[in-house]
Amino acid sequence: MRSKREAGFQDRILDLFTSSDALVSVVVVLLGFAVGTVLLIMVGRNPGDMYSAITQVLSGYDLRSGVWNARYIGEWLVMSTPLILCGLSMAFAARTGLFNIGAEGQYIVGLTVAQFVALYGPQVAGLHWMLAVVLGMMAGAFWGGIVGALKAKYSVSEVVATIMLNYVAYFASRFLTQLIPGANTYRTPSFSQTARLESPFLMALTNGSRVNYGFYLAIVSVIVFWVIIEKTRLGFSLRATGLNKDAARFSGINVTGSIGGAMAISGAFAGLAGAIVALGSFSYGRVLGGYDNYGFNGIAVALVGNSTAGGTGIAGLLFGMLNSAQPLMQSRQIPKEITAIISGLVVVFISLRGGVRMLLEWRMKELARKGRVTE
Amino acid sequence: MKANAIEMIGITKIFPGVVANDKVDFSVAEGEIHALLGENGAGKSTLMSVLFGLYDPDAGSIQVRGVPVRIKSPNDATALGIGMVHQHFKLVRNFTVAENIILGMEPRTAWGDVDLAGAEKRVAELSTRYGLSVDPHAKIENITVGMQQRVEILKILYRDAEILIFDEPTAVLTPQEIDELMEILERLRDEGKTIVLITHKLKEIKQVASRCTVLRRGKLVGVVDVASASEAEMAEMMVGRSVVFRIEKAPHTAGGVVLRVENLTVLGPKGVPAVRDLSLEVRAGEVVGVAGVDGNGQSELVGALAGLLPVKSGRILLKGRDIASLSIRERIKAGMGLVPEDRHIHGLVLDFDLDENLVLKSFRDAPYSGLGGFLDFRAISKHAADLIGQFDIRAGAGPSTPAKSMSGGNQQKAVIARELDLSPDLLVVSQPTRGLDVGAIEYIHRRIIEERDKGRAVLLVSFELDEILNLCDRIAAISKGTIVGVLDAKDADERRIGAMMAGMRMDQTQSGTAADTKGGVHAL
């Protein structure tokens, strides 16, 4: 097409915008920070303080005092782990054409089951935490699988079913955890040490942060996600179902099975997140006083990560960074709300991709009006 | 020559990514039947939608009866005496003819209520004057498609239209109804109306039009006097090169029965049988065509064969084995290939690349799928490269071309390549050339005949009678969900098939086509 060759710099940028989703995400994140910076200047704060807080989270290096403490890096990774996993949960469902708004519920179920196993499971080193993690994951898979089965068998909307099951999971978890002998309104007795995900090596490396085996599991999950979706028959069926259910069915793919399976796998990621938070960040079982919101934030993570394995991993690290930079910002007189504003803006800008496309089309029309498009 | 009723100058209309009309000039003289000819996507409907106020042109001007006008909405068009008969009728099914016609401009009596009696009288007058023989009291759901179209015509006549636009009016009609429509068009012209006929059917143009404007890819190719141009010349203008109308084919030698459908009943979307007690046979080495007007159970028949719709009763025997209760995948394995009616819905995953689409049915099998359920993308890509060569699929980026970026013709070639690559014993082909340009149609027709010559059984379902007559060895006419008659191609002509499509049973016209008493069951 002639117009493409003649198109100016501006048009080439627009072209890029519509062709590369990853680039859009990067630009959108930068844009979010830019707006955040402007806002800080407007309220009379020094945006440099925000960036120094971020630097401290990413590198452990405090620019003001010149002190290096790797603990900040560790805490960042701890914060990112459940976000990455819940992002993968959302992304996996999205790749199959489902909207799993129930990662929160699946997370709670995984967390609760892991807590029970931590308290009542066999106190054998190695085995104990593994069992708790696996059963937590399976509980999440079951919770997601219910939704998948309802959708596949009775065409129940997964959006409604997952929202409802979030409440069921939350109140069931509170009720059951409070039944544990010795539990009060907010906690149970402490776990045995064998149930903890503590990694002495990682702790030593990060100056005693809470970073644990869970981070390894998150990395493995990103790889597993990528392999399943991109490299296997199962992933092919799921992607085909997600992109065009009718064509998938016509080609002999078991669409109802795909939906059930995808929701179960999606739930497994969220359940794993729950288990990791329960066993990695706490030494006792919690009676939840509200949603931890990792499941909901996972939606934003998957959105920014374009529902790809690597993208979701990086987006999880980004959101984790914003979350763990909050207290540092506050100590530097930066209102902590700025992080919520930035992550909100990022999501809004991402959603504006459609708008960018419209802008491109408008540009093409303008070109054509000037007679530059011929055929 | 009389004054021009319509004069469109330099009309340009751009849609995202495509210039639908590129500086098109179009003029229609008062009182003529003017054909607007072009392939699918040539910009005919866009141009007429601009005239009817549905689209705002990006450039160009319009004059009606010599007066420059801006038509911003269909209401403006109606006020200027321009009416349009759309391809898909816009009628309320449980209203009467008269009620439909007055809808939106109901006449009132002195008491303020709707003057239905007066309206019915006027509708009856109009109907007689233009020879439409429409009963104003009949309900829409009880009259034929041909009649419904006349109601649409009456609707615009009632609004005092002087310029009538017909958008592909014959697509939904049987050959007999087409003839009647042609007479109506002539009658309208004799009564002083100006008519624009949008079509891609040359025969109709030859029959009624005096002049013909040809569009190709959004541009004006030329205006011809129909009387002095041959069909071949007009086709060449439309396509941009000379066209083969008939496919050469060797006489067929039918082998054993591959597909036998016995007393098949399939429910349609409303829970009423769309296919009723249908029986049909296809043998190896022959093409059997199912001819019929849209909406007579063809989609449901194909859906039931594919396994997309449940079979209410009856049997589907593929090489003697009843596949009616098998899953879609088992049917594919049993040797059924199917080119679906809509390549965008069932045929392709548009967001997949070409190579992925080409293994959509076979990705589980070697060599595409290896140990542990891992896919071998090198094999998948090589497979695509092979098929691209074999089937002449034009794909910009080779195997990794996104399916959605390919042209309709090449998408269809991809679907056909995938199906033929599995070497099915039975190939069911539904509307294989809908929306394609002539070049792609020729290619696909040739491929279908090749499959027949290889000894495959082919079942072709099409609304295009020419396509059926061109390709088939035997032709089964379908009406209201049953096969009303089967003809050998050599005995078939448009007239005869048209009569059957309209639901007239062939009694003892031809040997071997006698209608069974069990409601359209045929000894084949």
Interface residues (C-beta under 8 A of the other chain):
Chain A: K231 T232 R233 L234 F236 R239 A240 L243 N244 D246 A247 A248 R249 F250 S251 G252 I253 N254 E361 M364 K365 A368 R369 V373 T374 E375
Chain B: T12 I14 P16 G17 V19 D22 D58 A59 R217 A306 L308 S327 I328 R329 R331 I332 L338 P340 I345 H346 G347 L348 V349 L350 D351 F352 E356 L360 K361 F363 R364 S369 G372 G373 F374 L375
